[in-house]
Amino acid sequence: FVTTDISPTKGYNGPIPILVGMSLNGKITDVLLFYHEEPLGYFSIDLPKFAAQFKDKSIFDPIKIGENVDAISRATMTLEAASRGIRVGARQVIRALLNEG
């Protein structure tokens, strides 16, 4: 799913579209950032290290900055929005799949 299609959260400069792969058991398999207009730098969501943190996380995990997601250097609106979009979107997708079955 793409976060902006499921759970449109906004960062500092607007929506952050992130492609999230999931398994049918509710685990995140991969995260890919399409593009964004957020500030760049050592605290950016562009860093592969940020996206890699989500792999193998479950929808039951907090997926929250400071709990089980490292903010890389500092928590910002961008990092919070990206994490929230992934967390909320993943839970909504699984809920929708369970309701179909």
N, C-alpha and C positions, 0 to 999 in steps of 0.2 A: 504494500500500500504506500501511498504518498501522504505524508503527514498533513499537507495543506488540503487534501481531499477529505480526510477523515476528521481531523482535529485542528482547524486553522488557528495556530498560535502565532503571535507576532513577536519578532525580536526588536532590537533597537530601531532598525530601518525598515521593518515590514515583515511579511510572511517568510518563513524559512521552509522551502520544500525539501523534504528528506525522504528518500526511498528506503523503506524498511522491509526486509525479508523476514518471514516468520515460518516456523514449522507448525503443523496442526496441533501440537501439544502445548502451544503458547510460548515457545522460546524464540527469541530474536536470533536470526541466522546471520544477518548482515545489515549494515547501515551505509547508505551512500548519499552524500550531500550533492544535490544537483547544482545549485548556484545560490548565491545570496548577495545581499548588499550590506552586509554587516561589516563592522570594523575588522581589519586584518591585523595579524601580529601573533605574538607568542601565546595569546589567550584565545585565539580564534577557533571557531568550530571547524575550520578548514583542515586542521591538523589531523592526520590519520589516527593519532593517539586518542583523540576525542571520540571518533566513530567506533574505534576498536573496543572501547569500554562496554558497548552495548551488546556485543556478540555473546550469545548463550545466556543472556538475562531472561528471566521468566516474567510473564505478566503479573506474577505474584510478588516480584521484587519491587522495592520502592522506586527504583529508577529515578533517583532524585539527587541533585547536586548536594554534595556534602554527606550523603548517606552511603550510596554505592556507586556514585558517579563523581569522578574527580573533576574539578573545575579547571584543571591544568595549572592555572596560576591564580585565578581569582574568579569568583562567581559574578557573572554579568547578566544583564537582561537576555542577551543572545543565548548564552549557555543554558539558562533556566528555560527559555522558550523552546529550544531544541529538545531538551530532555523531556519537558512536559508534552510536547507534540508526539514524541516517540511513545511515552508511557500511556497517554490517554488514547492515542490511535491504536496501539497494540491491544489494549483492553477492549476497545469498541469492536475491533475486527473479530476477536475471539468470541465476544458476546453474540455478534451477528451470526457467526458460524454455528454456535451452539443452539441458537434459536431456530436455525434452518433445519437442524437434525432432530 
